[in-house]
């Protein structure tokens, strides 16, 4: 799993490539915490190449929900595979974290 | 008991010795005072000779016991010194005596004979000491053959004491006949000077000195005897004794050969010592490995062995781990900074560490040598520490002469390195094995705890058949299920899945059981049950841990089911010959903290009738994947259920597992999964 982040205008775009399992969830965690430390307020997550996410990976997103809420940080996940999306749906995370089909919608959402 | 008896025996022997001496003296007195001294009758001769024989036997036996007792574990040095001491003591006594006699005016025949006898006695004790010390030295390295030959030699020599009863002249034919086999044996044993090899250079030099002096003293004493015999008119001929001659000759021969061998081995002594030293280093290195020493100790021992055996003037050993980082450093004869400068020098000259040793005959010819020009080192040897293909480290040795490492040294060092490499590799593997073992033990305990948290399948009523089947990864999982029958007859069933694996999942499971067991007493409906569970879990669990749960409440009287799904997989309900998934809104427990959780869940109610079935499961079965990465999925689960619904509850669950296994093609599922089936009869 490789994870990278780019700055586009005033947005932070995190791209995930591969599967997030117990070991790679640590990398996801450090990437998000790094972005927060850098003072990012608008975060987009490109899930085009995200093939699978385990409960550890979901846990990472969840652990930041309160922080996002309290600090007013906006986050949106886009271009997610249906299978991965259904995992989010069953867990009921759809209502807690924004998942949209395209990048444009994601930009609109966080701006 | 033994030492006391020996002491007593020695005293007896000594007493007999003294008696014999006394007898001899008396005999001499008689002989010298009687005018028929020279033509002594046979009887007196016989008496005299038997006294001598008895004396010799006792004296030698006493010395033998003495040496056996006090020099049991003596090393070569102390034996050599003992020979030296007996020689010097003897000659001193004799010199003192002679000086005394010269001053004495009274020089009668009796005094001359008595003095000769006294000298004889001293000489006997001297050669007895020499004889038994030499015996110890010859038998220093025991072989059966040598021991046997020596036993024969000793026995025959002692038997030769008896010949003094027969008045032979030593030039007589029979005399020679007796002595020749003894001589041959004596000569053979004299050459047995293997003990010389065990001395180092210093010890050899001192041995030559000690033995040389002792031999000279022996010669002086013998010559003195000869002179006395020629000059004076003695009553008895001390030299005319096979025993004494044999022993003296043997001692003289042995000491001479020893001195020669010692002298000739001096030039090669240093090489021999070096080889011996190398063997000792090997032994030391081997020992430090055997004792299961730490890696650092092995590094130290390795560096020392290579350093000493190559007579290096400086050197260091670097140990690297799999990633190439330096994890250990040992140095000798050179400090860190100088070592660092040399490393830089090598790097600047593009000298890389390969799997072969590299030898720079003169570092002063390398480029960029400014920093090391002031150092004394000239030759550099660079060796990798390899274990198979892995490079465990690097050894660098320096000497202050150009081209100072020879092939022999390099070969020896390579041998040391390979031995140490094996030991280091073993030590690391051992460490890994212990880690794995410890981890496995932890998991085993966690699994045992977990198994005890899961309840047995209850049989509450014949109206409902409950079956549970878990198929697990060997890892400790996080699937949890529980049952409760309330006072009003309703039944609550839960099935949950804690995120993650391992010991933390098991511990979280334990917490949920506690929460469930407490809350279930209040007979909450599913929504309230989940709401309170969420509050508790939000406080207990870590921020990144959550739980999915499904809670079912069965009312046996009204034949209805209430269910709420906290982010868990959709339950499969079979009715009217068809199975379908029940959808409902739900979010996992521990996800929503701080908001009202009830907003995120909904409760579904349905009525059941005879023949219906409800299947609850965890996502392990759905996520079983095959070679191409395709998941087993909810559709396949539904189809299998439909096809085999006629089976008995347990068999149906087994069938589902078999199908999933068959689909994935794997013997052991990756994830643990639980199936919980409720059949309404």
HADDOCK unambig.tbl for C-alpha pairs under 7 A between the chains (distance, minus, plus):
assign (segid A and resid 55 and name CA) (segid B and resid 499 and name CA) 5.16 0.50 0.50
assign (segid A and resid 55 and name CA) (segid B and resid 500 and name CA) 6.30 0.50 0.50
assign (segid A and resid 56 and name CA) (segid B and resid 499 and name CA) 6.61 0.50 0.50
assign (segid A and resid 56 and name CA) (segid B and resid 500 and name CA) 6.17 0.50 0.50
assign (segid A and resid 59 and name CA) (segid B and resid 544 and name CA) 4.19 0.50 0.50
assign (segid A and resid 59 and name CA) (segid B and resid 545 and name CA) 5.52 0.50 0.50
assign (segid A and resid 59 and name CA) (segid B and resid 546 and name CA) 6.80 0.50 0.50
assign (segid A and resid 60 and name CA) (segid B and resid 544 and name CA) 5.43 0.50 0.50
assign (segid A and resid 62 and name CA) (segid B and resid 544 and name CA) 6.00 0.50 0.50
assign (segid A and resid 62 and name CA) (segid B and resid 591 and name CA) 6.24 0.50 0.50
assign (segid A and resid 63 and name CA) (segid B and resid 543 and name CA) 4.73 0.50 0.50
assign (segid A and resid 63 and name CA) (segid B and resid 544 and name CA) 4.48 0.50 0.50
assign (segid A and resid 90 and name CA) (segid B and resid 567 and name CA) 5.34 0.50 0.50
assign (segid A and resid 90 and name CA) (segid B and resid 568 and name CA) 6.49 0.50 0.50
assign (segid A and resid 90 and name CA) (segid B and resid 569 and name CA) 6.48 0.50 0.50
assign (segid A and resid 91 and name CA) (segid B and resid 567 and name CA) 3.79 0.50 0.50
assign (segid A and resid 91 and name CA) (segid B and resid 568 and name CA) 6.37 0.50 0.50
assign (segid A and resid 91 and name CA) (segid B and resid 586 and name CA) 6.85 0.50 0.50
assign (segid A and resid 91 and name CA) (segid B and resid 587 and name CA) 5.10 0.50 0.50
assign (segid A and resid 91 and name CA) (segid B and resid 588 and name CA) 5.45 0.50 0.50
assign (segid A and resid 92 and name CA) (segid B and resid 567 and name CA) 5.52 0.50 0.50
assign (segid A and resid 92 and name CA) (segid B and resid 586 and name CA) 5.37 0.50 0.50
assign (segid A and resid 92 and name CA) (segid B and resid 587 and name CA) 3.90 0.50 0.50
assign (segid A and resid 92 and name CA) (segid B and resid 588 and name CA) 6.51 0.50 0.50
assign (segid A and resid 93 and name CA) (segid B and resid 587 and name CA) 6.51 0.50 0.50
